[in-house]
Amino acid sequence: MMPVVARQMADSAPGSRPAFDDALIECIEECVACFQACAACADACMAEPDIVSLIKCIRMDLDCPDVCATTTSILSRRTAVDLTVLRAAVEACIASCAACAEECELHAAHHEHCRICAEVCRRCEKACRQLLTALPPPG
């Protein structure tokens, strides 16, 4: 089992914990998992004999981890949080994960790596939605 580094880092940071801390930590962890799953899926797709039919999937698998990595960075910065920027990053992550999951689901019956990637993307999308719900209202 992977160590829960996000929680350890959050607990070691000075200052108070936001009310949405648990949702934030869960979102970070799912973004990291999604980053890895998408990178691995892109690599596996490139090794498949039907690579031409997987070009869009590969593209989604390359875009999604970039968005997840950026979102992870933004969520990991706990000092002087700008909730507008945080929300925008999480919303972008939701869009990217949903698009990647949708594309991977098209290939899931034939490629196990696509099935796994789609599942991980959906988990990340869900964690991002839960974080948005937990954030204080804008304004």
Stockholm file with secondary structure:
# STOCKHOLM 1.0

chainA/1-139         MMPVVARQMADSAPGSRPAFDDALIECIEECVACFQACAACADACMAEPDIVSLIKCIRMDLDCPDVCATTTSILSRRTAVDLTVLRAAVEACIASCAACAEECELHAAHHEHCRICAEVCRRCEKACRQLLTALPPPG
#=GR chainA/1-139 SS CCCCHHHHHHHHSSSCCCTTHHHHHHHHHHHHHHHHHHHHHHHHHHHSTTGGGGHHHHHHHHHHHHHHHHHHHHHHCCTTCCHHHHHHHHHHHHHHHHHHHHHHHHHTTTCHHHHHHHHHHHHHHHHHHHHHHHSCCCC
#=GC SS_cons         CCCCHHHHHHHHSSSCCCTTHHHHHHHHHHHHHHHHHHHHHHHHHHHSTTGGGGHHHHHHHHHHHHHHHHHHHHHHCCTTCCHHHHHHHHHHHHHHHHHHHHHHHHHTTTCHHHHHHHHHHHHHHHHHHHHHHHSCCCC
//
